[in-house]
Amino acid sequence: MRIFRDHAHLDEVLGGVTKWDRTLQALRADGRLPGVMYSVGDSLTAMRARTVALATDGLVARRRYQCVLFPVDGDAEVDVAHVATLDAADTYSDLTDRQHLRGDGERHTVPRGAVLVADPDEAVRILPVPDTTVVVAYVTVEGATFHNK
């Protein structure tokens, strides 16, 4: 898991790679309706929502997509843990690319304007912080480019 201090820092470290350039575009997109998932093919999806709407009881792992979180108007709180240290609450679903896990994660604050990028071997739990809006994106772990875009 990495927390970049802002979009410019993420661009400095990961920019120049199509999937991260498109991720930055998705995070910056204004005017998106809250709770509506937008996509760039099957390589990236992004949604603007309140953390209370995205909060889960357990940690959630994905195998084909990385979780990217950008707090828009307040600090976000997340728990992050390596999947290998957690217990399965259900089986992995290839249809949803999700597996719910039980266990404790390490608490992190993602400051307003920063960007969290969770690694593919990590599970994330977004915690309900009142009055905080985030953009959450799920970015393919496959390759550096979007073949269909």
Steps between C-alpha positions, in 0.01 A plus 500: 500500500622842410361841584597775257476854642304625195431440131832660400693259723317198353569636151868549585538141623262304274419745218584427140335159529164490328307333780621753759447795267140383447461445873602860566248617239229299675591641841494857368169473316255752643126494453457128561176396661548356849460123517526446124782274379680621187732278298776502244430167337570217741832650610387773739184589688453805722227637723453808716323423829487571871712268711191393694361354176824312426568369850508124556504285814804302387801545281455444127763354269505506122716297266460678168476864611689730734307731729579871466345749741496880470335703780335808348374706792636350823736240637410135436572209734583152373621171639752314282645151550686238302254235383726219629449620860119491483229233516250454220143605582385367161649356184644717225245591232631527146179686406552784748880468545450514876573293803392611845751432774507504880782634708665821598655748266731787570313831527609776262380854452495615140506879513276709277667527158731199552468174305517150649598213270453154649713217364336189349596287803326735744145521628335834576215613724371853447374638829195725532624853563204741514493768233799366306469443126753288313560382148571128505647341189578140416788469255603184317810322628570366151769682304576867474268592215131484419491284190151606404553874549 
